[in-house]
Amino acid sequence: MTGSLDGLRVLDLSRVLAGPLCTQMLADHGAEVVKVEAPAGDETRTWGPPFVDATTSAYYTGVNRNKANIGLDLRTESGQRVLAELLAGSDVLVENFKAGTLAGWGLPDEVLRERYPRLVQCRITGFGTDGPMGGMPGYDAVAQAYGGLMSINGEPTGPPLRVGVPVVDMVTGIYAFSGILLALHERRRSGRGQLVDCALIDTAISLLHPHSPSWLADGEPARRTGSAHPSIAPYDTFEAADGLVFIGVGNDRQFGGFTELLGIPELADDPRFRTNADRVGNVAALRPLLAERIARHPRRELATALLARGVPATPVHDVGEALTDPHVLHRGMVVTDGDYRATGIPITLERTPGAVRSAPRGHGADTRGVLASLGYSNAEIDDLVAAGAAVEPPC
């Protein structure tokens, strides 16, 4: 069984998160990905603890499986020659260099188009390459703050907070994956590649729903609501007898089943709570009435009973509880390959479901093999390594 992207060749010049996640997704589904790392390596190899070995962080391993790894100094003439040869055999290039880096190596967009007309080039930046912020650097949290996400995350009485996962980086990686597939589909018709332009700021703005359409409709500033929803109620965490439970009531029928289970069915006919709009407007009065009853129940028993009535609910799991949950394991969302343990593949195709074929490779582990596949002799590879243009793992 082969992956749906079997035969696709991807050159990964990216580092940190958005680009590596994109190329890992391509690799999971069968693409042949060669990751190029500078002599110092992808800096996320040092982002720990925890570390899985002396030189590699757990962070790095989360987004770099299923890739060959070559170490090159692309600032050198020899490294740039190898880069040109790698590009010649690639369908897709993914990079997140500072704006102008490729141009400085003699590979501006127009040259890439001329030399490699079928190449799909995916550029990932913080703010794009033009406009008032064009070329400015940006990490995930910078985009969260600049793009308004941070302003809507946190408790009502607390300060704005960064979302607890690098959501802008990760969604940008998923957008990049999608954009590459769109460009490859179009290439079948035109025979030509094109630039896929992804910026963290664009992703952050795209994630503002439902606050962005609300502001565009009425101009009212969004407010922080903690884990509650600004336009659905009750949709929040509550203290159960033994911990937190999240309950999301999306319609009036669910609210009726919810209140009946809690033994307060009269709330469903209370004019303050009859419709969702009523409940949102009177949530300050509604919440304590629900909270008092919810606190009497163990969280798992309550969630199970609510789910049986068609009301979405769950205990609030920590990361360990989530990664050992029987249903998560049933879905294959935790994989083990020897010492390598990671989350699984979230996009499952029926006939070509994708696979974890190899753990993340060491820095330069495949330098010799990749260069040999380009026609370099052992002596030529030795010369590149000796000159510092190529990197191999220490013996």
LINUR-V962481 format. One record per helix or strand. SS is the DSSP state (h for helix, s for strand). FROM is the first residue (numbers start at 1). TO is the last residue. Records with the same first field share a line. If there is no record, write none. Layout:
BEGIN
SS->FROM-TO + FROM-TO
END
This chain:
BEGIN
s->9-12 + 32-37 + 51-53 + 56-57 + 67-72 + 92-95 + 120-125 + 195-199 + 235-240 + 243-248 + 312-315 + 334-337 + 340-343 + 390-391
h->18-28 + 43-46 + 58-61 + 77-88 + 101-104 + 109-115 + 140-146 + 150-152 + 167-190 + 200-206 + 211-218 + 252-262 + 265-269 + 276-281 + 283-294 + 299-308 + 319-323 + 326-330 + 367-373 + 378-386
END
